């Protein structure tokens, strides 16, 4: 069972030490209208300033060690291997990293996100 915090859910599942996960919900942000409230997608027509503030709120709420590497999930088979922050948003079906402290964020719509991690 997951526990809900303001703006996100924390899944209750076993993961290796140092691995964290969260699933965002719509509450806790600044977006207005159809995008209210915690919209994190910068590609859907929301005000860029609101998305930036929402992303900053998320970083603060989750006490992230750095800026997430944002991935727009698409229907495909591509996987983005991330080590540094990309210059632009990436589009792929998944993301992977082996670098401690790299935060992966996957924007989904109608796809079920899957987290797979290994101990190290």
N, C-alpha and C positions, 0 to 999 in steps of 0.2 A: 504494500500500500504506500502511496506517496503522501507527503505532507505539503500543504499549500502555504506559501508565503505571499506577501504582497507582490504581485507581478510574475510569480513563477511557482512551479511545483518541483519538489525535490524527491526524485524516485527513491524508494527504499529497496535497493538491490545491491548485491555484493559486487564491489569493484576493487581493483588493486589500490594500495596506498598511493595517494597523490592524484588519483583520478576522481573527478567530480562531474556530476551531470545535473542539468536543470532543464525544465520544459517551461517556456514562458506561456502566460495567459494574457488576456486582453487588459487587465487592470494594472494600475500603477504608472501610467504614462501621461503624456501631455498632448497627444494627437487629438484632433477634433473631428466631428462629423462621422462619416463612414469609416474612418480610420481609428476612431477612439478605442482605446486610450494608449496602450503600449504597442503601437505599430513599430516594428523594427525593419520593415522592408523599404528600401530606398528606391524601389523600382515599380511602385504601384500607384504613384500619383500624390502621395502625401507630401506635405510641406517638408523640404529638406531639413529645415531648422528643427522641426518637431522630431523627425527621425533621429537626427544627431543627438538631441536631448534625451530621447528614449534610450538610445544605445549607451549614452553616458550613465543614465540611471541604472541600466542593467549592469554595467561594469561595476558601479558602486554597490548595488544591492548584493551582487554575487562576490564582491571583493576579488575581481579577476586580476591576475598578475600582468595583464597587458591587453591591448586591443585585439578582439577576436578576429579571426580570419573568416570573413563572411562568405558563405557559399549559397548560391541560389540553386536549390535542388531542381533538376529537370528529369524528364522521363528518358533515361538512357542507361549507358553502362560505364560512363567515364568516371574516374576517381581522381581527385586532385590531391597530390602529395605536397603538403605544405610545410615549409621550413621558415619562411619569412613572409611578412605581410605582402600580399600582392598589390600591385598598383591600382587595380580595379577589382570589382566584385567578380568572383569566379562563378561559372555555371558548370555543374557536373552532377552526378547522381550520388556522390559520396566524397568524403574527405578523410585523409589519414595523415598522421604525423607521428614521429618518434622522438620529437624534441621536447624535453621537459619545459613546461611553462607556456607552450603554444596553445592558445585557446581556439578551438574549432566551434563555429556557429553555423548551423544549417537552417536556412529558411525553407520551410515546407508549406504546402497548401493541402493537397489531397493525398499525399504519400505518407506512409507510416515511417517515422524515423527509427533507425536501428543503431544502437551503440554496441560496438564490439571492442574490447580492450584486452590487452595481455599484461601480465605482471612483468616486472623487469628488475 
